[in-house]
């Protein structure tokens, strides 16, 4: 054996020590985090380095590579906290560091879930100060169509921990007036409907609508007077209208015309008029001309069908719920439920190419993981969000201990190679003696 080959054997032994040391480091990291929620184990792999062949063979040794198996899911376990989140299936939820957000430079990071609690500032945060992010909803609870290839629409989820008024600004009515009441000889008794609304201080007030039929001398008038009064203004009239209904075969029972006597003007296209209550303007929707929704005049019964309005009484926040599709809802002690945010699901082409960071978070890397896209949870390739749940580490202790034994043996064998080479080189130097 040539001295060059002996030296290369020494180098190969050293590379074997180094590679097995990397293997042992991954094993120790995996075992240390075997009980860490959301932890993804690291796997080491070896590749041979070929330096030469033939009669002048030179040992190349071995090199090691590591891969974090982010796409390998752990088991889900149940918890008692509604804002403990896990993901069933593919995808990540967006989070950001509280320090970065406070500095005005929030960065979207990815997480497979965590234990979130409402902190002193009203944010949903982890113990490591990671803030859950979502798209803010509009006042009616709907979420606009935010761009899906950027995080520009996302913001940390924050709740108002102080009491706040939610005044009523719009009311939609659906009811039927008896057609028989506008016939000649009818008694002309009025009908009343009281609609509750909430003023600027969260107090319960009401607008009363009195429907008075017009009684003709002969035939049928199909006409009603509507007088609206506000309880917050001692019963003052805030709107008066004359409504005539259609009696044709194709549109019988729908509104034919509305004449404004006082109050806000009626819009025949939208079916709305705005009355001025003590707390400010309130838009009433009674239905457009010829529309089947709103007021109707059919048959012989007065039948309120539905009253839909916004606003709510002042209440304390009782609980927070995040459903499978990522909608963040708040329940108040008044029984009102409000949708405030939607948490999207983030998907990348290669999850294992994400840059791992502390606290089981990851950063998208366009070069290795590919670009990200924001989905509604449960849509496309993504899974659903599970509340009252945490994802366990994907580490298998038995496998890691077996790998550790194998690594120890391999490390000892490489150390033996170095010892043998040293003895052979010593023999070579002894030849001169």
JOBELVEN-V957998 format. One record per residue. SS is DSSP state (H for helix, E for strand, C for the rest). Layout:
# JOBELVEN-V957998
ss
SS
SS
This chain:
# JOBELVEN-V957998
ss
C
C
H
H
H
H
H
H
H
H
H
H
H
H
H
H
H
H
H
H
H
H
H
H
H
H
H
H
H
H
H
H
C
C
C
C
C
C
C
C
C
E
E
E
E
E
E
E
C
C
C
C
C
H
H
H
C
C
C
C
C
E
E
E
E
E
E
E
C
C
C
C
C
C
C
E
E
E
C
C
C
C
C
E
E
E
E
E
C
C
C
E
E
E
E
E
E
H
H
H
H
H
C
C
C
C
C
C
E
E
E
C
C
C
E
C
E
E
C
C
C
C
E
E
E
C
C
C
C
E
E
E
E
E
E
E
C
C
C
C
C
C
C
C
C
C
C
C
C
C
C
C
C
E
E
E
C
E
C
C
C
C
C
C
C
E
C
C
C
E
E
E
E
E
E
E
E
C
H
H
H
H
E
C
C
C
C
C
C
C
E
E
E
E
E
E
E
E
C
C
C
C
C
E
E
E
E
E
E
E
E
E
E
C
C
C
C
C
C
E
C
C
E
E
E
E
E
E
E
E
H
H
H
C
C
E
E
E
E
E
E
E
E
E
E
C
C
C
C
C
C
C
C
C
E
E
E
E
E
E
E
E
C
C
C
C
E
C
C
C
C
E
E
E
E
E
E
C
C
E
E
E
E
E
E
C
C
C
C
C
C
C
C
C
E
E
E
C
C
C
C
C
E
E
E
E
E
E
E
C
C
E
C
C
C
C
E
E
E
E
E
E
C
C
C
C
E
E
E
E
E
E
C
C
C
C
E
E
E
E
E
E
C
C
E
E
E
E
C
C
H
H
H
C
E
E
E
C
C
C
E
E
E
C
C
C
C
C
C
C
C
E
E
E
E
C
C
C
C
C
C
C
C
E
E
E
E
C
E
E
E
C
C
C
C
C
H
H
H
H
H
H
H
H
H
H
H
H
H
H
H
H
H
H
H
H
H
H
H
H
H
H
H
H
H
H
H
H
H
H
C
C
C
